Amino acid sequence: MQFLWAGLGLICVALAFMGVFLPLLPTVPFLLLAAFFFARSSSRLHTWLLTHRVFGPLILDWQTNRAINPRAKKAATLSIAAVLVISYVFNAPVFVLIFQAIILSGVLIFIWSRPNG
């Protein structure tokens, strides 16, 4: 079972890393999942993730204070705006744009209602 948890954690880290560069993929939720999986599989990987120069502070802010760094909030907002603009530019159907706008607005409300980390 530990190999399954570790494998899922590594997949989440890979997705989080890709999310740094791709506006459609979130970063922090995948990191939180990876921390969850690593805590159940490998203390070495869990420690590596929590002490990582870039990823560690994001996870620790969330785990200790349920807080999100203002820079991460701004990046999430820009990514969400990019998704909506890309959908519009590629002529997504109106119902898709409305659905995206509703869901992503909820995500933004959640993000911006969290304390600053």
DADAZI-V449450 format. One line per field, one symbol per residue. phi: phi as a letter, one per 40 degrees, with the letter a starting at -180 (. if undefined). psi: psi as a letter, one per 40 degrees, with the letter a starting at -180 (. if undefined). burial: 1 if it has 24 or more other C-alpha atoms within 12 Angstrom, else 0. Layout:
BEGIN
phi = ???
psi = ???
burial = ???
END
This chain:
BEGIN
phi = .cccccccccccccccccccbbccbcccdcccccccccccbacccccdccbcdccddcccdcccbfbbcdccccccccccccccccccccfcddcccccdccccccccccccccccc
psi = dddddddddddddddddddddheehidddddddddddddedhddddddddehddddddddddddefihhddddddddddddddddddddefiiddddddddddddddddddeeiih.
burial = 000011011101101100010011111111111111110001001100110000111111010000111001101110110011000000000000000100010001001100000
END
